[in-house]
Amino acid sequence: MFYPPQHCMEKNNIFHTLLWALYYNNFIIICVSRFLIKKYFFYLDFLLEKQDNK
């Protein structure tokens, strides 16, 4: 479970907390998708090299 920064909780600002949650979730999604894309391209390169070696 991820919690917003302390100042969000102290202000008790629901809107600010929601914005933070949206930003944080998007950040995680972007990082994961970039990681997967890198893996995918690495795998494609690997397959192409195997074909070239035949």
PQR file of N, CA, C, O and H, with PARSE charges and radii, in Angstrom:
ATOM      1  N   MET A   1       0.855  -1.207   0.000 -0.4000 1.5000
ATOM      2  CA  MET A   1       0.000   0.000   0.000 -0.0000 2.0000
ATOM      3  C   MET A   1       0.880   1.243   0.000  0.5500 1.7000
ATOM      4  O   MET A   1       1.776   1.376   0.833 -0.5500 1.4000
ATOM      5  N   PHE A   2       0.625   2.144  -0.928 -0.4000 1.5000
ATOM      6  CA  PHE A   2       1.403   3.380  -1.011 -0.0000 2.0000
ATOM      7  C   PHE A   2       0.626   4.534  -0.395  0.5500 1.7000
ATOM      8  O   PHE A   2      -0.564   4.713  -0.654 -0.5500 1.4000
ATOM      9  H   PHE A   2      -0.103   2.036  -1.605  0.4000 1.0000
ATOM     10  N   TYR A   3       1.318   5.304   0.416 -0.4000 1.5000
ATOM     11  CA  TYR A   3       0.665   6.447   1.050 -0.0000 2.0000
ATOM     12  C   TYR A   3       1.222   7.750   0.483  0.5500 1.7000
ATOM     13  O   TYR A   3       2.402   7.833   0.142 -0.5500 1.4000
ATOM     14  H   TYR A   3       2.285   5.158   0.626  0.4000 1.0000
ATOM     15  N   PRO A   4       0.362   8.770   0.385 -0.5600 1.5000
ATOM     16  CA  PRO A   4       0.822  10.058  -0.131  0.2800 2.0000
ATOM     17  C   PRO A   4       1.835  10.689   0.815  0.5500 1.7000
ATOM     18  O   PRO A   4       1.926  10.286   1.975 -0.5500 1.4000
ATOM     19  N   PRO A   5       2.596  11.670   0.342 -0.5600 1.5000
ATOM     20  CA  PRO A   5       3.533  12.385   1.212  0.2800 2.0000
ATOM     21  C   PRO A   5       2.820  12.954   2.432  0.5500 1.7000
ATOM     22  O   PRO A   5       1.613  13.193   2.406 -0.5500 1.4000
ATOM     23  N   GLN A   6       3.579  13.167   3.493 -0.4000 1.5000
ATOM     24  CA  GLN A   6       2.997  13.555   4.773 -0.0000 2.0000
ATOM     25  C   GLN A   6       2.195  14.850   4.672  0.5500 1.7000
ATOM     26  O   GLN A   6       1.142  14.963   5.300 -0.5500 1.4000
ATOM     27  H   GLN A   6       4.560  12.973   3.515  0.4000 1.0000
ATOM     28  N   HIS A   7       2.664  15.831   3.895 -0.4000 1.5000
ATOM     29  CA  HIS A   7       1.963  17.125   3.855 -0.0000 2.0000
ATOM     30  C   HIS A   7       0.554  16.977   3.269  0.5500 1.7000
ATOM     31  O   HIS A   7      -0.335  17.760   3.604 -0.5500 1.4000
ATOM     32  H   HIS A   7       3.519  15.740   3.384  0.4000 1.0000
ATOM     33  N   CYS A   8       0.342  15.985   2.402 -0.4000 1.5000
ATOM     34  CA  CYS A   8      -0.999  15.756   1.865 -0.0000 2.0000
ATOM     35  C   CYS A   8      -1.940  15.326   2.989  0.5500 1.7000
ATOM     36  O   CYS A   8      -3.089  15.763   3.064 -0.5500 1.4000
ATOM     37  H   CYS A   8       1.065  15.350   2.130  0.4000 1.0000
ATOM     38  N   MET A   9      -1.422  14.459   3.858 -0.4000 1.5000
ATOM     39  CA  MET A   9      -2.250  13.954   4.942 -0.0000 2.0000
ATOM     40  C   MET A   9      -2.527  15.063   5.962  0.5500 1.7000
ATOM     41  O   MET A   9      -3.636  15.174   6.484 -0.5500 1.4000
ATOM     42  H   MET A   9      -0.489  14.104   3.797  0.4000 1.0000
ATOM     43  N   GLU A  10      -1.514  15.873   6.236 -0.4000 1.5000
ATOM     44  CA  GLU A  10      -1.673  16.941   7.230 -0.0000 2.0000
ATOM     45  C   GLU A  10      -2.705  17.963   6.771  0.5500 1.7000
ATOM     46  O   GLU A  10      -3.540  18.406   7.559 -0.5500 1.4000
ATOM     47  H   GLU A  10      -0.613  15.782   5.812  0.4000 1.0000
ATOM     48  N   LYS A  11      -2.647  18.335   5.497 -0.4000 1.5000
ATOM     49  CA  LYS A  11      -3.613  19.303   4.964 -0.0000 2.0000
ATOM     50  C   LYS A  11      -5.019  18.712   4.958  0.5500 1.7000
ATOM     51  O   LYS A  11      -6.015  19.432   5.009 -0.5500 1.4000
ATOM     52  H   LYS A  11      -1.968  17.975   4.857  0.4000 1.0000
ATOM     53  N   ASN A  12      -5.075  17.363   4.893 -0.4000 1.5000
ATOM     54  CA  ASN A  12      -6.366  16.676   4.766 -0.0000 2.0000
ATOM     55  C   ASN A  12      -7.058  17.119   3.478  0.5500 1.7000
ATOM     56  O   ASN A  12      -8.280  17.253   3.421 -0.5500 1.4000
ATOM     57  H   ASN A  12      -4.265  16.777   4.851  0.4000 1.0000
ATOM     58  N   ASN A  13      -6.247  17.340   2.455 -0.4000 1.5000
ATOM     59  CA  ASN A  13      -6.742  17.812   1.165 -0.0000 2.0000
ATOM     60  C   ASN A  13      -6.980  16.588   0.272  0.5500 1.7000
ATOM     61  O   ASN A  13      -6.040  16.022  -0.286 -0.5500 1.4000
ATOM     62  H   ASN A  13      -5.254  17.231   2.501  0.4000 1.0000
ATOM     63  N   ILE A  14      -8.241  16.193   0.148 -0.4000 1.5000
ATOM     64  CA  ILE A  14      -8.580  14.983  -0.608 -0.0000 2.0000
ATOM     65  C   ILE A  14      -8.178  15.129  -2.075  0.5500 1.7000
ATOM     66  O   ILE A  14      -7.661  14.191  -2.682 -0.5500 1.4000
ATOM     67  H   ILE A  14      -9.005  16.653   0.602  0.4000 1.0000
ATOM     68  N   PHE A  15      -8.422  16.308  -2.633 -0.4000 1.5000
ATOM     69  CA  PHE A  15      -8.111  16.541  -4.043 -0.0000 2.0000
ATOM     70  C   PHE A  15      -6.613  16.367  -4.293  0.5500 1.7000
ATOM     71  O   PHE A  15      -6.199  15.714  -5.251 -0.5500 1.4000
ATOM     72  H   PHE A  15      -8.842  17.070  -2.140  0.4000 1.0000
ATOM     73  N   HIS A  16      -5.814  16.963  -3.415 -0.4000 1.5000
ATOM     74  CA  HIS A  16      -4.357  16.889  -3.541 -0.0000 2.0000
ATOM     75  C   HIS A  16      -3.894  15.435  -3.434  0.5500 1.7000
ATOM     76  O   HIS A  16      -3.012  14.995  -4.171 -0.5500 1.4000
ATOM     77  H   HIS A  16      -6.150  17.494  -2.637  0.4000 1.0000
ATOM     78  N   THR A  17      -4.501  14.704  -2.510 -0.4000 1.5000
ATOM     79  CA  THR A  17      -4.144  13.297  -2.320 -0.0000 2.0000
ATOM     80  C   THR A  17      -4.504  12.482  -3.558  0.5500 1.7000
ATOM     81  O   THR A  17      -3.748  11.601  -3.969 -0.5500 1.4000
ATOM     82  H   THR A  17      -5.218  15.062  -1.912  0.4000 1.0000
ATOM     83  N   LEU A  18      -5.658  12.776  -4.150 -0.4000 1.5000
ATOM     84  CA  LEU A  18      -6.071  12.072  -5.363 -0.0000 2.0000
ATOM     85  C   LEU A  18      -5.117  12.364  -6.513  0.5500 1.7000
ATOM     86  O   LEU A  18      -4.732  11.467  -7.264 -0.5500 1.4000
ATOM     87  H   LEU A  18      -6.273  13.491  -3.817  0.4000 1.0000
ATOM     88  N   LEU A  19      -4.740  13.640  -6.639 -0.4000 1.5000
ATOM     89  CA  LEU A  19      -3.801  14.015  -7.696 -0.0000 2.0000
ATOM     90  C   LEU A  19      -2.494  13.255  -7.520  0.5500 1.7000
ATOM     91  O   LEU A  19      -1.929  12.734  -8.482 -0.5500 1.4000
ATOM     92  H   LEU A  19      -5.052  14.369  -6.030  0.4000 1.0000
ATOM     93  N   TRP A  20      -2.017  13.200  -6.265 -0.4000 1.5000
ATOM     94  CA  TRP A  20      -0.756  12.507  -5.986 -0.0000 2.0000
ATOM     95  C   TRP A  20      -0.885  11.030  -6.358  0.5500 1.7000
ATOM     96  O   TRP A  20       0.021  10.450  -6.958 -0.5500 1.4000
ATOM     97  H   TRP A  20      -2.476  13.624  -5.484  0.4000 1.0000
ATOM     98  N   ALA A  21      -2.029  10.426  -5.993 -0.4000 1.5000
ATOM     99  CA  ALA A  21      -2.237   9.006  -6.282 -0.0000 2.0000
ATOM    100  C   ALA A  21      -2.239   8.768  -7.791  0.5500 1.7000
ATOM    101  O   ALA A  21      -1.630   7.809  -8.267 -0.5500 1.4000
ATOM    102  H   ALA A  21      -2.764  10.897  -5.506  0.4000 1.0000
ATOM    103  N   LEU A  22      -2.915   9.628  -8.540 -0.4000 1.5000
ATOM    104  CA  LEU A  22      -2.951   9.492  -9.997 -0.0000 2.0000
ATOM    105  C   LEU A  22      -1.550   9.595 -10.577  0.5500 1.7000
ATOM    106  O   LEU A  22      -1.151   8.783 -11.412 -0.5500 1.4000
ATOM    107  H   LEU A  22      -3.409  10.407  -8.153  0.4000 1.0000
ATOM    108  N   TYR A  23      -0.802  10.609 -10.125 -0.4000 1.5000
ATOM    109  CA  TYR A  23       0.556  10.813 -10.621 -0.0000 2.0000
ATOM    110  C   TYR A  23       1.421   9.597 -10.293  0.5500 1.7000
ATOM    111  O   TYR A  23       2.176   9.114 -11.137 -0.5500 1.4000
ATOM    112  H   TYR A  23      -1.126  11.269  -9.447  0.4000 1.0000
ATOM    113  N   TYR A  24       1.303   9.110  -9.059 -0.4000 1.5000
ATOM    114  CA  TYR A  24       2.148   8.004  -8.616 -0.0000 2.0000
ATOM    115  C   TYR A  24       1.830   6.737  -9.393  0.5500 1.7000
ATOM    116  O   TYR A  24       2.736   6.007  -9.795 -0.5500 1.4000
ATOM    117  H   TYR A  24       0.689   9.502  -8.373  0.4000 1.0000
ATOM    118  N   ASN A  25       0.523   6.470  -9.609 -0.4000 1.5000
ATOM    119  CA  ASN A  25       0.128   5.280 -10.370 -0.0000 2.0000
ATOM    120  C   ASN A  25       0.637   5.375 -11.805  0.5500 1.7000
ATOM    121  O   ASN A  25       1.133   4.393 -12.357 -0.5500 1.4000
ATOM    122  H   ASN A  25      -0.213   7.063  -9.283  0.4000 1.0000
ATOM    123  N   ASN A  26       0.514   6.569 -12.417 -0.4000 1.5000
ATOM    124  CA  ASN A  26       0.995   6.750 -13.784 -0.0000 2.0000
ATOM    125  C   ASN A  26       2.498   6.527 -13.846  0.5500 1.7000
ATOM    126  O   ASN A  26       3.005   5.933 -14.797 -0.5500 1.4000
ATOM    127  H   ASN A  26       0.111   7.367 -11.969  0.4000 1.0000
ATOM    128  N   PHE A  27       3.209   7.004 -12.825 -0.4000 1.5000
ATOM    129  CA  PHE A  27       4.664   6.852 -12.770 -0.0000 2.0000
ATOM    130  C   PHE A  27       5.035   5.368 -12.770  0.5500 1.7000
ATOM    131  O   PHE A  27       5.939   4.944 -13.490 -0.5500 1.4000
ATOM    132  H   PHE A  27       2.797   7.486 -12.052  0.4000 1.0000
ATOM    133  N   ILE A  28       4.326   4.585 -11.952 -0.4000 1.5000
ATOM    134  CA  ILE A  28       4.594   3.147 -11.878 -0.0000 2.0000
ATOM    135  C   ILE A  28       4.304   2.491 -13.223  0.5500 1.7000
ATOM    136  O   ILE A  28       5.093   1.681 -13.710 -0.5500 1.4000
ATOM    137  H   ILE A  28       3.592   4.929 -11.367  0.4000 1.0000
ATOM    138  N   ILE A  29       3.162   2.846 -13.824 -0.4000 1.5000
ATOM    139  CA  ILE A  29       2.764   2.250 -15.105 -0.0000 2.0000
ATOM    140  C   ILE A  29       3.804   2.568 -16.179  0.5500 1.7000
ATOM    141  O   ILE A  29       4.184   1.693 -16.957 -0.5500 1.4000
ATOM    142  H   ILE A  29       2.520   3.504 -13.429  0.4000 1.0000
ATOM    143  N   ILE A  30       4.269   3.831 -16.221 -0.4000 1.5000
ATOM    144  CA  ILE A  30       5.257   4.248 -17.221 -0.0000 2.0000
ATOM    145  C   ILE A  30       6.555   3.469 -17.024  0.5500 1.7000
ATOM    146  O   ILE A  30       7.147   2.992 -17.993 -0.5500 1.4000
ATOM    147  H   ILE A  30       3.961   4.542 -15.589  0.4000 1.0000
ATOM    148  N   CYS A  31       6.999   3.339 -15.776 -0.4000 1.5000
ATOM    149  CA  CYS A  31       8.249   2.620 -15.499 -0.0000 2.0000
ATOM    150  C   CYS A  31       8.125   1.160 -15.929  0.5500 1.7000
ATOM    151  O   CYS A  31       9.031   0.616 -16.560 -0.5500 1.4000
ATOM    152  H   CYS A  31       6.519   3.726 -14.989  0.4000 1.0000
ATOM    153  N   VAL A  32       7.014   0.535 -15.591 -0.4000 1.5000
ATOM    154  CA  VAL A  32       6.820  -0.882 -15.924 -0.0000 2.0000
ATOM    155  C   VAL A  32       6.757  -1.062 -17.436  0.5500 1.7000
ATOM    156  O   VAL A  32       7.371  -1.979 -17.981 -0.5500 1.4000
ATOM    157  H   VAL A  32       6.277   0.977 -15.078  0.4000 1.0000
ATOM    158  N   SER A  33       6.012  -0.184 -18.117 -0.4000 1.5000
ATOM    159  CA  SER A  33       5.862  -0.338 -19.559 -0.0000 2.0000
ATOM    160  C   SER A  33       7.202  -0.110 -20.260  0.5500 1.7000
ATOM    161  O   SER A  33       7.528  -0.808 -21.220 -0.5500 1.4000
ATOM    162  H   SER A  33       5.513   0.561 -17.674  0.4000 1.0000
ATOM    163  N   ARG A  34       7.981   0.869 -19.779 -0.4000 1.5000
ATOM    164  CA  ARG A  34       9.307   1.088 -20.379 -0.0000 2.0000
ATOM    165  C   ARG A  34      10.178  -0.138 -20.199  0.5500 1.7000
ATOM    166  O   ARG A  34      10.882  -0.558 -21.117 -0.5500 1.4000
ATOM    167  H   ARG A  34       7.717   1.436 -18.999  0.4000 1.0000
ATOM    168  N   PHE A  35      10.122  -0.714 -18.991 -0.4000 1.5000
ATOM    169  CA  PHE A  35      10.923  -1.901 -18.695 -0.0000 2.0000
ATOM    170  C   PHE A  35      10.528  -3.046 -19.635  0.5500 1.7000
ATOM    171  O   PHE A  35      11.389  -3.736 -20.182 -0.5500 1.4000
ATOM    172  H   PHE A  35       9.550  -0.373 -18.245  0.4000 1.0000
ATOM    173  N   LEU A  36       9.215  -3.239 -19.815 -0.4000 1.5000
ATOM    174  CA  LEU A  36       8.729  -4.318 -20.672 -0.0000 2.0000
ATOM    175  C   LEU A  36       9.124  -4.080 -22.128  0.5500 1.7000
ATOM    176  O   LEU A  36       9.508  -5.008 -22.840 -0.5500 1.4000
ATOM    177  H   LEU A  36       8.516  -2.678 -19.370  0.4000 1.0000
ATOM    178  N   ILE A  37       9.022  -2.810 -22.561 -0.4000 1.5000
ATOM    179  CA  ILE A  37       9.377  -2.487 -23.949 -0.0000 2.0000
ATOM    180  C   ILE A  37      10.856  -2.770 -24.191  0.5500 1.7000
ATOM    181  O   ILE A  37      11.227  -3.317 -25.229 -0.5500 1.4000
ATOM    182  H   ILE A  37       8.710  -2.057 -21.983  0.4000 1.0000
ATOM    183  N   LYS A  38      11.704  -2.393 -23.224 -0.4000 1.5000
ATOM    184  CA  LYS A  38      13.138  -2.660 -23.370 -0.0000 2.0000
ATOM    185  C   LYS A  38      13.390  -4.157 -23.468  0.5500 1.7000
ATOM    186  O   LYS A  38      14.172  -4.608 -24.304 -0.5500 1.4000
ATOM    187  H   LYS A  38      11.403  -1.949 -22.381  0.4000 1.0000
ATOM    188  N   LYS A  39      12.721  -4.929 -22.606 -0.4000 1.5000
ATOM    189  CA  LYS A  39      12.862  -6.382 -22.619 -0.0000 2.0000
ATOM    190  C   LYS A  39      12.444  -6.934 -23.978  0.5500 1.7000
ATOM    191  O   LYS A  39      13.116  -7.791 -24.552 -0.5500 1.4000
ATOM    192  H   LYS A  39      12.086  -4.563 -21.927  0.4000 1.0000
ATOM    193  N   TYR A  40      11.310  -6.418 -24.482 -0.4000 1.5000
ATOM    194  CA  TYR A  40      10.754  -6.899 -25.740 -0.0000 2.0000
ATOM    195  C   TYR A  40      11.729  -6.652 -26.886  0.5500 1.7000
ATOM    196  O   TYR A  40      11.980  -7.545 -27.695 -0.5500 1.4000
ATOM    197  H   TYR A  40      10.765  -5.722 -24.015  0.4000 1.0000
ATOM    198  N   PHE A  41      12.285  -5.429 -26.955 -0.4000 1.5000
ATOM    199  CA  PHE A  41      13.210  -5.114 -28.041 -0.0000 2.0000
ATOM    200  C   PHE A  41      14.494  -5.920 -27.915  0.5500 1.7000
ATOM    201  O   PHE A  41      15.071  -6.342 -28.916 -0.5500 1.4000
ATOM    202  H   PHE A  41      12.081  -4.704 -26.297  0.4000 1.0000
ATOM    203  N   PHE A  42      14.936  -6.130 -26.688 -0.4000 1.5000
ATOM    204  CA  PHE A  42      16.127  -6.951 -26.465 -0.0000 2.0000
ATOM    205  C   PHE A  42      15.886  -8.368 -26.996  0.5500 1.7000
ATOM    206  O   PHE A  42      16.750  -8.968 -27.636 -0.5500 1.4000
ATOM    207  H   PHE A  42      14.466  -5.787 -25.874  0.4000 1.0000
ATOM    208  N   TYR A  43      14.683  -8.884 -26.710 -0.4000 1.5000
ATOM    209  CA  TYR A  43      14.308 -10.222 -27.162 -0.0000 2.0000
ATOM    210  C   TYR A  43      14.239 -10.279 -28.693  0.5500 1.7000
ATOM    211  O   TYR A  43      14.672 -11.258 -29.300 -0.5500 1.4000
ATOM    212  H   TYR A  43      13.981  -8.396 -26.190  0.4000 1.0000
ATOM    213  N   LEU A  44      13.690  -9.217 -29.319 -0.4000 1.5000
ATOM    214  CA  LEU A  44      13.616  -9.163 -30.782 -0.0000 2.0000
ATOM    215  C   LEU A  44      15.019  -9.188 -31.379  0.5500 1.7000
ATOM    216  O   LEU A  44      15.278  -9.912 -32.340 -0.5500 1.4000
ATOM    217  H   LEU A  44      13.339  -8.421 -28.826  0.4000 1.0000
ATOM    218  N   ASP A  45      15.919  -8.395 -30.808 -0.4000 1.5000
ATOM    219  CA  ASP A  45      17.298  -8.374 -31.299 -0.0000 2.0000
ATOM    220  C   ASP A  45      17.912  -9.764 -31.200  0.5500 1.7000
ATOM    221  O   ASP A  45      18.602 -10.223 -32.111 -0.5500 1.4000
ATOM    222  H   ASP A  45      15.708  -7.806 -30.028  0.4000 1.0000
ATOM    223  N   PHE A  46      17.648 -10.420 -30.082 -0.4000 1.5000
ATOM    224  CA  PHE A  46      18.177 -11.766 -29.851 -0.0000 2.0000
ATOM    225  C   PHE A  46      17.675 -12.728 -30.936  0.5500 1.7000
ATOM    226  O   PHE A  46      18.450 -13.514 -31.481 -0.5500 1.4000
ATOM    227  H   PHE A  46      17.088 -10.047 -29.342  0.4000 1.0000
ATOM    228  N   LEU A  47      16.376 -12.661 -31.245 -0.4000 1.5000
ATOM    229  CA  LEU A  47      15.796 -13.535 -32.270 -0.0000 2.0000
ATOM    230  C   LEU A  47      16.404 -13.239 -33.641  0.5500 1.7000
ATOM    231  O   LEU A  47      16.731 -14.158 -34.392 -0.5500 1.4000
ATOM    232  H   LEU A  47      15.746 -12.023 -30.802  0.4000 1.0000
ATOM    233  N   LEU A  48      16.556 -11.944 -33.964 -0.4000 1.5000
ATOM    234  CA  LEU A  48      17.113 -11.570 -35.264 -0.0000 2.0000
ATOM    235  C   LEU A  48      18.546 -12.072 -35.390  0.5500 1.7000
ATOM    236  O   LEU A  48      18.942 -12.549 -36.454 -0.5500 1.4000
ATOM    237  H   LEU A  48      16.291 -11.198 -33.354  0.4000 1.0000
ATOM    238  N   GLU A  49      19.319 -11.972 -34.329 -0.4000 1.5000
ATOM    239  CA  GLU A  49      20.706 -12.454 -34.365 -0.0000 2.0000
ATOM    240  C   GLU A  49      20.744 -13.956 -34.599  0.5500 1.7000
ATOM    241  O   GLU A  49      21.591 -14.449 -35.343 -0.5500 1.4000
ATOM    242  H   GLU A  49      18.998 -11.584 -33.465  0.4000 1.0000
ATOM    243  N   LYS A  50      19.824 -14.688 -33.964 -0.4000 1.5000
ATOM    244  CA  LYS A  50      19.783 -16.139 -34.143 -0.0000 2.0000
ATOM    245  C   LYS A  50      19.488 -16.475 -35.604  0.5500 1.7000
ATOM    246  O   LYS A  50      20.073 -17.405 -36.158 -0.5500 1.4000
ATOM    247  H   LYS A  50      19.136 -14.287 -33.360  0.4000 1.0000
ATOM    248  N   GLN A  51      18.578 -15.717 -36.229 -0.4000 1.5000
ATOM    249  CA  GLN A  51      18.238 -15.964 -37.629 -0.0000 2.0000
ATOM    250  C   GLN A  51      19.433 -15.657 -38.532  0.5500 1.7000
ATOM    251  O   GLN A  51      19.690 -16.375 -39.498 -0.5500 1.4000
ATOM    252  H   GLN A  51      18.102 -14.962 -35.779  0.4000 1.0000
ATOM    253  N   ASP A  52      20.158 -14.586 -38.210 -0.4000 1.5000
ATOM    254  CA  ASP A  52      21.315 -14.210 -39.034 -0.0000 2.0000
ATOM    255  C   ASP A  52      22.404 -15.276 -38.956  0.5500 1.7000
ATOM    256  O   ASP A  52      23.108 -15.521 -39.936 -0.5500 1.4000
ATOM    257  H   ASP A  52      19.949 -14.003 -37.425  0.4000 1.0000
ATOM    258  N   ASN A  53      22.541 -15.906 -37.798 -0.4000 1.5000
ATOM    259  CA  ASN A  53      23.607 -16.889 -37.607 -0.0000 2.0000
ATOM    260  C   ASN A  53      23.345 -18.191 -38.376  0.5500 1.7000
ATOM    261  O   ASN A  53      24.276 -18.957 -38.621 -0.5500 1.4000
ATOM    262  H   ASN A  53      21.969 -15.706 -37.003  0.4000 1.0000
ATOM    263  N   LYS A  54      22.098 -18.445 -38.754 -0.4000 1.5000
ATOM    264  CA  LYS A  54      21.774 -19.700 -39.448 -0.0000 2.0000
ATOM    265  C   LYS A  54      22.418 -19.758 -40.833  0.5500 1.7000
ATOM    266  O   LYS A  54      22.249 -20.742 -41.552 -0.5500 1.4000
ATOM    267  H   LYS A  54      21.342 -17.822 -38.555  0.4000 1.0000
TER
END
